[in-house]
Amino acid sequence: MPEACICDQNQNDSQEQEAQVCQPVGEYPPKAYPPDHPCCDQKLRNAGDVIKGPQVGDACPPMGPLGPWATGRVDWGPLAGLTGTRPVVDRYSITRYSNDEWRNHNAALVNETAAKHQSANRVDHESRRAAECTASRADKAQLDSTERLQRRAQDVHCWKTELERAAVAAGEEINLLDGQRQRLRTALGVLRLPAAIAGECLELRTARLEPDLVRDRVEEELVKEVALASEVGELMQCTLKRFEEQLAANKAAKQRAECDWSDKKEAYEIETTNVGLRNNSPDILFHPGATRFGGSQSSPESWERHTRESLELLEAENKRSKELRGTLDALLTNVSRDLRAQADLVDAALACRIAETTEALRFFESDLLQTLSHLAQTQKLILDLKTAVRAQDMPLKVAQTRLHNRLERPSVENCRDEPQYGLVDEVKCISAGVAGLLGQLKQAEDLLQTLLKNRADLERAILVKRKTLVIDGERCRELRSHFPSSVALSGY
């Protein structure tokens, strides 16, 4: 194919000499525009540039570095940053910015680097000063804290010694009373056993899972048993007059003093350990949450008041115990019949509840088997529907490929003939069928989720019932087997 050249004539302005560019028309057809072409707009070139089309008889000069679409001007006005005012860059042009812009860019980068260096020096100086001040304040704060911890350890040790002395005196007084109440103590131990068994059964039944955590007849009878045992205990306390109350008061006061002494002993050890901690200690660690104030922390005033109250209470109880020592007013009330009758009611209610729970468990297990069967069928249906949807991919591809190929028919041959409408109808038919299958697939997936939820609910219900049977049928029955007999409850 012969090559044609389009040469640019010299412009009228003698100050700007443009080099002619010889472009092969066959090689670069997109750039061979005449002057009156719409793409040759005035806004795409600099003011004063003139682009002329090829003239008859023009010779083709040697190819220059710049063509008619890149004027080669590298200096322009303040509007150079706006779109359309820069010179056009073609494949032969390497100019984009002016020398002034290049120098301004370099100067801005150097100034920015210098500013960053100054900022880095200032930050380094301030950081080192802050580190020195922080270390000094930390050392002073640690020294003050050590002195305060030493004073606190001394206070704790003094109160600990006082509590230890008072607890030893209270123990001696309790031993003297214990020798006179040995027989009554045995009877009281037997009478406490029904209350302990009923309370333990109630505690065990609180471990039932939520659907079975109901106030049934078993729980009502157990509550009645606990109340009855409590009334029996109160009656015995009244019968024993103030003797048992005094003994319980002595033990409570001694226990409170011992607990306080134990807490102070542990606190003293902790404070001693804290006093010995230093920066080079091997067992120091980070504890981010240690600065929080606990909701149960006491104030120094309440701490000292609590210790004084423990000591005063212990001394007062010891004084009253000495007055009551040697007095024994033992009167055992025959309550074995009432306790044994209440125990029989609890056992009957427990057996009835176990039977009901077993029956419910049987129904749930049967429903679970049916649910699993439907679940397997639904999963197979989903796989079949997905296979059917995928099977329509190839016919749809064939129809769409045929339509695509027919669109490439040249000129008047690309007509809407009967095969064209038939292929379109085929695509619509296949798409409608796939949409219907996807709808069925969505329904099957929804059904699968429903069955899965039903299975989880049934499994949860079975777990609840089995948990209840373990608590009522095994643990509670085992515990109830240790209920004291009528002879034991009578105190003989």
Secondary structure, DSSP 4 states (H G I P E B T S, - for coil): -------PPPPS-TT-PPPP----TTT-GGG---TTSTTS-GGGS-TT-------TT---PPP-S--TT--------GGGGSTT-SPP--TT----S-HHHHHHHHHHHHHHHHHHHHHHHHHHHHHHHHHHHHHHHHHHHHHHHHHHHHHHHHHHHHHHHHHHHHHHHHHHHHHHHHHHSHHHHHHHHHHHHHHHHHHHHHHHHTTS-GGG----HHHHHHHHHHHHHHHHHHHHHHHTTTHHHHHHHHHHHHHHHHHHHHHHHHHHHHHHHHHH--TT-TT----GGGGSPPTT---HHHHHHHHHHHHHHHHHHHHHHHHHTT---------HHHHHHHHHHHHHHHHHHHHHHHHHHHHHHHHHHHHHHHHHHHHHHHHHHHHHHHHTHHHHHHHHHHHHHHTT--GGG----HHHHHHHHHHHHHHHHHHHHHHHHHHHHHHHHHHHHHHHHHHHHHHHHHHHHIIIIIIIHHHHTT---HHHHTT-
